[in-house]
Amino acid sequence: MISTERLQTFIPFEDLSAKALEELIPHFKTQQFKPKAVVFKRNQPDEYCHYLLSGTLDLIDEDFQVSRYEGEDEANILALDATHPSHKFSAVAVTDCEVAMIPRRYISLISTWIELALSDDENEDNDWLETLLTSDLFNRVPPGNIQQLLSRFEEREVTLGDVLIREGDEGNECYVIKEGRALVTRGSGRNEETLAALSNGALFGEDSLISELPRSATITMTSDGVVMVLSKEDFNTLLKTPVVEYIKEDKLPELIEDSDTGVVLLDVRTEQEAEQSPIPRARNIPLAKLRNHLDDLNKNFIYVVQGEGRAEAAAYVLSEDGFNVMVLQQ
């Protein structure tokens, strides 16, 4: 199993806390490959991203050009050939190799969250937000809505003895404890049963919103504190795929040819990702820095955004500011 220390050497995990990394590790699986074994094939769709933990392997393109990767190399910080849903390279083990794999959708969500969280100068305390990375709530939200998710939570002060959720009630909100402690109980009187103790970062109440069933337990504050609250209305809105205009890769030349205003390709991946796997003719502005560069962009142009799940979040940021934007579908 991959360790938190090893995981933190890879992008996009380097900015996560040890606690968040520990919660992510169960979502990884590791696999051993013998020399000459094929890790993945070119043109093969793949729902996983692959990280080389140890050993040596070759990435081979359609012209049989070879790029060699070493597990112990300091430059080995990115997922292997993860830019497209279908592989552009074949990966073949040169020596005994160990590879860690995680579903691609997790990488897309985590990358988007990290860059948006890092771009939020007003919110320096993101501990409670890290809990969302491995929650049912977070994994149901489309990447393009993550920016809205971060802004829709309402901060609410609570005191010792406040009942946040009562067993049997209809679910109208979900919560994250930003500061404080709470107790989860079921039943009442002599039949009351204590189920769990909650503290900073605990997410609760989302199961009732997802299932639309009555609350299954009572949650009571056992200290003063602060909770972050998301309403059922916002929760349901954020589950919907955002209205984003898409353009297929094979239609891009036609758009460029017919456009009267000019088309700008925008790569919103990190600088390291763009350097290791550049997108031809694309301008790189990482999602975390996009808001700071809005004044540098021209609203007379059409912006075609690339960068997997982060492209949708970037499209939301740009369209919110009045830009004509599309997301490239590969």
C-alpha positions as a LaTeX table, in Angstrom:
\begin{tabular}{lrrr}
\hline
Residue & $x$ (\AA) & $y$ (\AA) & $z$ (\AA) \\
\hline
Met1 & 0.00 & 0.00 & 0.00 \\
Ile2 & 1.19 & 3.51 & $-0.81$ \\
Ser3 & 2.30 & 5.64 & 2.17 \\
Thr4 & 1.18 & 9.20 & 2.87 \\
Glu5 & 4.79 & 10.39 & 2.50 \\
Arg6 & 5.12 & 8.79 & $-0.94$ \\
Leu7 & 1.72 & 10.03 & $-2.05$ \\
Gln8 & 2.65 & 13.58 & $-1.13$ \\
Thr9 & 5.51 & 13.53 & $-3.68$ \\
Phe10 & 2.97 & 13.42 & $-6.50$ \\
Ile11 & 0.76 & 16.14 & $-7.99$ \\
Pro12 & $-1.98$ & 16.98 & $-6.99$ \\
Phe13 & $-1.53$ & 15.54 & $-3.49$ \\
Glu14 & 1.36 & 17.67 & $-2.26$ \\
Asp15 & $-0.88$ & 20.34 & $-0.73$ \\
Leu16 & $-3.14$ & 17.96 & 1.22 \\
Ser17 & $-2.81$ & 17.35 & 4.95 \\
Ala18 & $-1.69$ & 13.98 & 6.31 \\
Lys19 & $-5.25$ & 13.34 & 7.50 \\
Ala20 & $-6.75$ & 13.93 & 4.05 \\
Leu21 & $-4.08$ & 11.71 & 2.48 \\
Glu22 & $-4.84$ & 8.89 & 4.91 \\
Glu23 & $-8.51$ & 9.08 & 3.90 \\
Leu24 & $-7.56$ & 8.92 & 0.22 \\
Ile25 & $-5.20$ & 5.94 & 0.44 \\
Pro26 & $-8.00$ & 3.30 & 0.55 \\
His27 & $-9.10$ & 4.55 & $-2.89$ \\
Phe28 & $-5.73$ & 3.51 & $-4.36$ \\
Lys29 & $-4.76$ & 0.05 & $-5.52$ \\
Thr30 & $-1.18$ & $-1.00$ & $-6.24$ \\
Gln31 & 0.05 & $-3.53$ & $-8.77$ \\
Gln32 & 3.39 & $-5.21$ & $-9.47$ \\
Phe33 & 4.66 & $-5.58$ & $-13.06$ \\
Lys34 & 7.47 & $-7.81$ & $-14.29$ \\
Pro35 & 9.94 & $-6.71$ & $-17.03$ \\
Lys36 & 8.27 & $-6.47$ & $-20.48$ \\
Ala37 & 4.78 & $-6.46$ & $-18.94$ \\
Val38 & 2.32 & $-3.96$ & $-20.46$ \\
Val39 & 0.94 & $-1.52$ & $-17.88$ \\
Phe40 & $-1.49$ & 0.08 & $-20.34$ \\
Lys41 & $-1.88$ & 0.29 & $-24.13$ \\
Arg42 & $-2.09$ & 3.20 & $-26.54$ \\
Asn43 & $-5.67$ & 4.12 & $-27.58$ \\
Gln44 & $-7.01$ & 2.19 & $-24.58$ \\
Pro45 & $-9.70$ & 4.07 & $-22.57$ \\
Asp46 & $-8.73$ & 4.03 & $-18.90$ \\
Glu47 & $-10.76$ & 5.08 & $-15.86$ \\
Tyr48 & $-7.60$ & 5.07 & $-13.71$ \\
Cys49 & $-4.59$ & 7.35 & $-13.35$ \\
His50 & $-1.27$ & 5.54 & $-12.84$ \\
Tyr51 & 1.63 & 6.65 & $-10.63$ \\
Leu52 & 5.04 & 4.96 & $-10.85$ \\
Leu53 & 6.18 & 4.13 & $-7.31$ \\
Ser54 & 9.34 & 2.17 & $-8.12$ \\
Gly55 & 11.22 & 0.62 & $-11.01$ \\
Thr56 & 11.70 & 1.72 & $-14.62$ \\
Leu57 & 9.20 & 1.80 & $-17.45$ \\
Asp58 & 8.97 & 3.17 & $-21.00$ \\
Leu59 & 6.20 & 5.22 & $-22.57$ \\
Ile60 & 6.04 & 4.48 & $-26.31$ \\
Asp61 & 4.14 & 6.71 & $-28.75$ \\
Glu62 & 2.60 & 5.88 & $-32.14$ \\
Asp63 & 5.95 & 6.51 & $-33.88$ \\
Phe64 & 7.69 & 4.15 & $-31.45$ \\
Gln65 & 9.53 & 7.03 & $-29.80$ \\
Val66 & 10.44 & 6.03 & $-26.23$ \\
Ser67 & 10.38 & 8.15 & $-23.05$ \\
Arg68 & 11.87 & 6.44 & $-20.00$ \\
Tyr69 & 10.60 & 6.98 & $-16.46$ \\
Glu70 & 12.33 & 6.07 & $-13.20$ \\
Gly71 & 10.33 & 5.63 & $-10.02$ \\
Glu72 & 13.07 & 7.19 & $-7.89$ \\
Asp73 & 13.57 & 10.20 & $-10.20$ \\
Glu74 & 12.68 & 13.54 & $-8.57$ \\
Ala75 & 10.96 & 14.51 & $-11.83$ \\
Asn76 & 8.51 & 11.60 & $-11.40$ \\
Ile77 & 5.71 & 13.71 & $-9.94$ \\
Leu78 & 2.80 & 13.29 & $-12.36$ \\
Ala79 & 0.42 & 10.51 & $-13.31$ \\
Leu80 & 1.62 & 8.58 & $-16.36$ \\
Asp81 & 0.02 & 9.69 & $-19.63$ \\
Ala82 & $-3.09$ & 11.02 & $-17.88$ \\
Thr83 & $-3.85$ & 14.00 & $-20.12$ \\
His84 & $-6.49$ & 12.17 & $-22.19$ \\
Pro85 & $-9.21$ & 9.64 & $-21.26$ \\
Ser86 & $-7.66$ & 7.26 & $-23.82$ \\
His87 & $-3.91$ & 6.67 & $-23.66$ \\
Lys88 & $-1.65$ & 8.35 & $-26.20$ \\
Phe89 & 1.21 & 6.05 & $-25.18$ \\
Ser90 & 1.78 & 2.42 & $-24.32$ \\
Ala91 & 3.54 & 1.80 & $-21.00$ \\
Val92 & 5.91 & $-1.18$ & $-20.77$ \\
Ala93 & 7.88 & $-2.21$ & $-17.68$ \\
Val94 & 11.67 & $-2.31$ & $-18.15$ \\
Thr95 & 12.42 & $-3.64$ & $-14.67$ \\
Asp96 & 10.21 & $-4.87$ & $-11.84$ \\
Cys97 & 7.76 & $-1.99$ & $-11.28$ \\
Glu98 & 5.19 & $-1.02$ & $-8.72$ \\
Val99 & 2.35 & 1.23 & $-9.89$ \\
Ala100 & $-0.37$ & 2.91 & $-7.82$ \\
Met101 & $-3.75$ & 3.52 & $-9.47$ \\
Ile102 & $-6.69$ & 5.71 & $-8.49$ \\
Pro103 & $-9.91$ & 6.48 & $-10.43$ \\
Arg104 & $-9.42$ & 9.39 & $-12.80$ \\
Arg105 & $-12.54$ & 11.14 & $-11.51$ \\
Tyr106 & $-10.93$ & 11.50 & $-8.07$ \\
Ile107 & $-7.88$ & 13.20 & $-9.58$ \\
Ser108 & $-10.11$ & 15.58 & $-11.52$ \\
Leu109 & $-12.10$ & 16.51 & $-8.42$ \\
Ile110 & $-9.10$ & 16.80 & $-6.10$ \\
Ser111 & $-7.10$ & 18.90 & $-8.58$ \\
Thr112 & $-10.03$ & 21.25 & $-9.06$ \\
Trp113 & $-10.68$ & 21.60 & $-5.33$ \\
Ile114 & $-7.03$ & 22.21 & $-4.44$ \\
Glu115 & $-6.52$ & 24.93 & $-7.05$ \\
Leu116 & $-9.76$ & 26.71 & $-6.16$ \\
Ala117 & $-9.02$ & 26.46 & $-2.45$ \\
Leu118 & $-5.50$ & 27.82 & $-2.99$ \\
Ser119 & $-6.92$ & 30.73 & $-5.01$ \\
Asp120 & $-9.23$ & 31.74 & $-2.15$ \\
Asp121 & $-7.08$ & 34.23 & $-0.23$ \\
Glu122 & $-9.87$ & 34.95 & 2.26 \\
Asn123 & $-10.13$ & 31.38 & 3.48 \\
Glu124 & $-6.81$ & 30.37 & 4.98 \\
Asp125 & $-8.32$ & 27.66 & 7.20 \\
Asn126 & $-9.31$ & 24.89 & 4.80 \\
Asp127 & $-9.19$ & 21.96 & 7.24 \\
Trp128 & $-12.96$ & 21.51 & 7.20 \\
Leu129 & $-12.98$ & 21.62 & 3.39 \\
Glu130 & $-10.51$ & 18.74 & 3.12 \\
Thr131 & $-13.17$ & 16.47 & 4.61 \\
Leu132 & $-15.23$ & 16.95 & 1.46 \\
Leu133 & $-12.54$ & 15.26 & $-0.66$ \\
Thr134 & $-13.59$ & 11.79 & 0.45 \\
Ser135 & $-17.27$ & 12.40 & 1.22 \\
Asp136 & $-20.32$ & 11.20 & $-0.70$ \\
Leu137 & $-21.31$ & 14.85 & $-1.03$ \\
Phe138 & $-18.08$ & 15.90 & $-2.75$ \\
Asn139 & $-17.96$ & 12.90 & $-5.08$ \\
Arg140 & $-21.47$ & 13.65 & $-6.35$ \\
Val141 & $-20.72$ & 17.27 & $-7.30$ \\
Pro142 & $-19.65$ & 17.89 & $-10.93$ \\
Pro143 & $-16.18$ & 19.54 & $-11.12$ \\
Gly144 & $-17.69$ & 22.65 & $-12.70$ \\
Asn145 & $-19.75$ & 23.24 & $-9.55$ \\
Ile146 & $-16.93$ & 22.98 & $-7.01$ \\
Gln147 & $-16.38$ & 26.75 & $-7.04$ \\
Gln148 & $-20.05$ & 27.19 & $-6.10$ \\
Leu149 & $-19.80$ & 24.47 & $-3.45$ \\
Leu150 & $-17.00$ & 26.36 & $-1.70$ \\
Ser151 & $-19.05$ & 29.55 & $-1.63$ \\
Arg152 & $-22.51$ & 28.16 & $-0.73$ \\
Phe153 & $-21.65$ & 26.94 & 2.78 \\
Glu154 & $-22.95$ & 29.29 & 5.48 \\
Glu155 & $-20.91$ & 29.74 & 8.66 \\
Arg156 & $-23.02$ & 29.40 & 11.82 \\
Glu157 & $-22.00$ & 29.78 & 15.47 \\
Val158 & $-23.36$ & 27.08 & 17.79 \\
Thr159 & $-23.29$ & 26.51 & 21.55 \\
Leu160 & $-23.09$ & 23.59 & 23.93 \\
Gly161 & $-26.40$ & 21.68 & 23.90 \\
Asp162 & $-27.60$ & 22.83 & 20.47 \\
Val163 & $-29.36$ & 20.00 & 18.59 \\
Leu164 & $-28.27$ & 20.26 & 14.96 \\
Ile165 & $-30.10$ & 17.14 & 13.74 \\
Arg166 & $-32.99$ & 15.34 & 15.42 \\
Glu167 & $-33.77$ & 11.69 & 14.72 \\
Gly168 & $-36.89$ & 11.28 & 12.57 \\
Asp169 & $-36.92$ & 14.85 & 11.23 \\
Glu170 & $-36.84$ & 15.68 & 7.53 \\
Gly171 & $-33.34$ & 16.50 & 6.25 \\
Asn172 & $-33.02$ & 20.14 & 5.15 \\
Glu173 & $-29.30$ & 20.81 & 5.69 \\
Cys174 & $-25.94$ & 19.09 & 5.93 \\
Tyr175 & $-23.05$ & 20.22 & 8.13 \\
Val176 & $-19.30$ & 20.25 & 8.60 \\
Ile177 & $-17.84$ & 21.01 & 12.04 \\
Lys178 & $-15.31$ & 23.80 & 11.59 \\
Glu179 & $-14.69$ & 24.16 & 15.33 \\
Gly180 & $-16.07$ & 22.18 & 18.24 \\
Arg181 & $-17.40$ & 18.75 & 19.22 \\
Ala182 & $-20.72$ & 16.90 & 18.88 \\
Leu183 & $-22.30$ & 13.60 & 19.91 \\
Val184 & $-24.31$ & 11.21 & 17.73 \\
Thr185 & $-27.12$ & 9.36 & 19.53 \\
Arg186 & $-30.12$ & 7.22 & 18.65 \\
Gly187 & $-33.29$ & 6.63 & 20.66 \\
Ser188 & $-34.35$ & 8.48 & 23.81 \\
Gly189 & $-34.55$ & 8.08 & 27.56 \\
Arg190 & $-33.35$ & 4.67 & 28.79 \\
Asn191 & $-33.14$ & 3.46 & 25.21 \\
Glu192 & $-30.76$ & 6.20 & 24.12 \\
Glu193 & $-27.62$ & 4.81 & 22.51 \\
Thr194 & $-24.41$ & 6.77 & 21.88 \\
Leu195 & $-23.09$ & 6.02 & 18.40 \\
Ala196 & $-20.13$ & 8.34 & 17.82 \\
Ala197 & $-18.25$ & 11.48 & 18.84 \\
Leu198 & $-17.57$ & 14.11 & 16.18 \\
Ser199 & $-14.92$ & 16.83 & 16.09 \\
Asn200 & $-13.30$ & 19.33 & 13.71 \\
Gly201 & $-13.77$ & 18.38 & 10.07 \\
Ala202 & $-16.63$ & 15.91 & 10.59 \\
Leu203 & $-19.24$ & 15.96 & 7.80 \\
Phe204 & $-22.76$ & 14.81 & 8.64 \\
Gly205 & $-26.35$ & 15.05 & 7.45 \\
Glu206 & $-25.64$ & 14.53 & 3.74 \\
Asp207 & $-26.93$ & 10.95 & 3.77 \\
Ser208 & $-30.48$ & 12.12 & 4.50 \\
Leu209 & $-30.30$ & 14.68 & 1.68 \\
Ile210 & $-29.07$ & 12.01 & $-0.75$ \\
Ser211 & $-31.61$ & 9.35 & 0.29 \\
Glu212 & $-34.44$ & 11.80 & 1.13 \\
Leu213 & $-35.22$ & 9.59 & 4.15 \\
Pro214 & $-35.83$ & 10.94 & 7.70 \\
Arg215 & $-32.83$ & 11.60 & 9.93 \\
Ser216 & $-31.50$ & 8.34 & 11.36 \\
Ala217 & $-29.85$ & 9.84 & 14.48 \\
Thr218 & $-29.66$ & 12.92 & 16.70 \\
Ile219 & $-26.55$ & 15.12 & 16.71 \\
Thr220 & $-25.98$ & 17.47 & 19.65 \\
Met221 & $-23.15$ & 19.92 & 20.24 \\
Thr222 & $-21.02$ & 19.05 & 23.28 \\
Ser223 & $-19.12$ & 22.36 & 23.13 \\
Asp224 & $-19.39$ & 25.84 & 21.70 \\
Gly225 & $-18.20$ & 26.01 & 18.13 \\
Val226 & $-18.73$ & 26.87 & 14.48 \\
Val227 & $-20.40$ & 24.71 & 11.82 \\
Met228 & $-20.55$ & 25.18 & 8.05 \\
Val229 & $-24.06$ & 24.61 & 6.72 \\
Leu230 & $-25.27$ & 23.71 & 3.22 \\
Ser231 & $-29.01$ & 23.91 & 2.51 \\
Lys232 & $-30.94$ & 21.16 & 0.74 \\
Glu233 & $-31.80$ & 23.59 & $-2.05$ \\
Asp234 & $-28.13$ & 24.43 & $-2.67$ \\
Phe235 & $-27.21$ & 20.76 & $-2.29$ \\
Asn236 & $-29.68$ & 19.73 & $-5.01$ \\
Thr237 & $-28.62$ & 22.58 & $-7.30$ \\
Leu238 & $-24.95$ & 21.67 & $-7.00$ \\
Leu239 & $-25.62$ & 18.05 & $-7.94$ \\
Lys240 & $-26.79$ & 19.18 & $-11.36$ \\
Thr241 & $-24.26$ & 19.39 & $-14.18$ \\
Pro242 & $-23.48$ & 23.08 & $-14.81$ \\
Val243 & $-24.57$ & 24.70 & $-18.06$ \\
Val244 & $-21.26$ & 24.69 & $-19.92$ \\
Glu245 & $-20.78$ & 24.89 & $-23.67$ \\
Tyr246 & $-18.55$ & 22.16 & $-25.09$ \\
Ile247 & $-16.69$ & 21.77 & $-28.37$ \\
Lys248 & $-15.29$ & 18.51 & $-29.72$ \\
Glu249 & $-11.62$ & 18.36 & $-30.62$ \\
Asp250 & $-12.32$ & 17.67 & $-34.30$ \\
Lys251 & $-14.51$ & 20.80 & $-34.51$ \\
Leu252 & $-11.84$ & 23.13 & $-33.12$ \\
Pro253 & $-10.12$ & 23.89 & $-36.48$ \\
Glu254 & $-13.51$ & 24.88 & $-37.93$ \\
Leu255 & $-14.19$ & 27.21 & $-34.98$ \\
Ile256 & $-10.78$ & 28.86 & $-35.39$ \\
Glu257 & $-11.29$ & 29.23 & $-39.15$ \\
Asp258 & $-14.80$ & 30.71 & $-38.94$ \\
Ser259 & $-14.36$ & 32.94 & $-35.90$ \\
Asp260 & $-14.33$ & 36.68 & $-36.51$ \\
Thr261 & $-13.04$ & 37.52 & $-33.05$ \\
Gly262 & $-10.15$ & 35.09 & $-32.51$ \\
Val263 & $-9.91$ & 31.91 & $-30.48$ \\
Val264 & $-7.54$ & 31.46 & $-27.54$ \\
Leu265 & $-6.66$ & 27.97 & $-26.25$ \\
Leu266 & $-6.33$ & 28.06 & $-22.46$ \\
Asp267 & $-4.60$ & 25.30 & $-20.48$ \\
Val268 & $-5.61$ & 25.52 & $-16.79$ \\
Arg269 & $-3.42$ & 22.67 & $-15.49$ \\
Thr270 & $-0.52$ & 23.40 & $-13.14$ \\
Glu271 & 2.71 & 24.80 & $-14.53$ \\
Gln272 & 4.47 & 21.47 & $-13.85$ \\
Glu273 & 1.84 & 19.53 & $-15.77$ \\
Ala274 & 2.00 & 21.97 & $-18.69$ \\
Glu275 & 5.80 & 21.78 & $-18.80$ \\
Gln276 & 5.90 & 17.98 & $-18.80$ \\
Ser277 & 3.01 & 17.54 & $-21.24$ \\
Pro278 & 2.54 & 20.80 & $-23.18$ \\
Ile279 & $-0.60$ & 21.43 & $-25.24$ \\
Pro280 & 0.36 & 22.96 & $-28.60$ \\
Arg281 & $-0.57$ & 26.64 & $-29.05$ \\
Ala282 & $-2.26$ & 26.81 & $-25.63$ \\
Arg283 & $-1.64$ & 29.54 & $-23.05$ \\
Asn284 & $-1.09$ & 28.12 & $-19.59$ \\
Ile285 & $-2.82$ & 29.86 & $-16.67$ \\
Pro286 & $-3.28$ & 27.45 & $-13.74$ \\
Leu287 & $-6.80$ & 27.38 & $-12.33$ \\
Ala288 & $-5.46$ & 28.58 & $-8.95$ \\
Lys289 & $-4.19$ & 31.77 & $-10.63$ \\
Leu290 & $-7.00$ & 32.33 & $-13.12$ \\
Arg291 & $-8.93$ & 34.95 & $-11.13$ \\
Asn292 & $-5.76$ & 37.03 & $-10.80$ \\
His293 & $-5.33$ & 37.05 & $-14.59$ \\
Leu294 & $-8.87$ & 37.94 & $-15.67$ \\
Asp295 & $-7.84$ & 41.54 & $-16.39$ \\
Asp296 & $-5.15$ & 40.23 & $-18.76$ \\
Leu297 & $-7.72$ & 38.41 & $-20.92$ \\
Asn298 & $-9.71$ & 39.97 & $-23.77$ \\
Lys299 & $-13.49$ & 39.56 & $-23.67$ \\
Asn300 & $-13.65$ & 39.95 & $-27.45$ \\
Phe301 & $-12.03$ & 36.51 & $-27.88$ \\
Ile302 & $-13.50$ & 33.04 & $-27.57$ \\
Tyr303 & $-11.65$ & 31.00 & $-24.93$ \\
Val304 & $-11.45$ & 27.23 & $-25.37$ \\
Val305 & $-10.39$ & 25.71 & $-22.05$ \\
Gln306 & $-8.49$ & 22.46 & $-21.55$ \\
Gly307 & $-7.45$ & 20.72 & $-18.36$ \\
Glu308 & $-9.80$ & 17.80 & $-17.64$ \\
Gly309 & $-12.28$ & 18.47 & $-14.78$ \\
Arg310 & $-10.58$ & 21.76 & $-13.98$ \\
Ala311 & $-11.61$ & 23.06 & $-17.41$ \\
Glu312 & $-15.26$ & 23.07 & $-16.32$ \\
Ala313 & $-14.44$ & 24.97 & $-13.13$ \\
Ala314 & $-12.39$ & 27.46 & $-15.15$ \\
Ala315 & $-15.26$ & 27.86 & $-17.62$ \\
Tyr316 & $-17.54$ & 28.72 & $-14.70$ \\
Val317 & $-15.07$ & 31.36 & $-13.43$ \\
Leu318 & $-14.69$ & 32.89 & $-16.90$ \\
Ser319 & $-18.39$ & 32.85 & $-17.83$ \\
Glu320 & $-19.24$ & 34.39 & $-14.44$ \\
Asp321 & $-17.00$ & 37.32 & $-15.42$ \\
Gly322 & $-18.61$ & 37.74 & $-18.85$ \\
Phe323 & $-16.21$ & 35.80 & $-21.10$ \\
Asn324 & $-17.27$ & 33.74 & $-24.12$ \\
Val325 & $-15.92$ & 30.31 & $-23.15$ \\
Met326 & $-16.12$ & 26.69 & $-24.25$ \\
Val327 & $-14.66$ & 23.48 & $-22.83$ \\
Leu328 & $-12.72$ & 21.18 & $-25.17$ \\
Gln329 & $-14.08$ & 17.63 & $-25.30$ \\
Gln330 & $-11.40$ & 15.11 & $-26.23$ \\
\hline
\end{tabular}
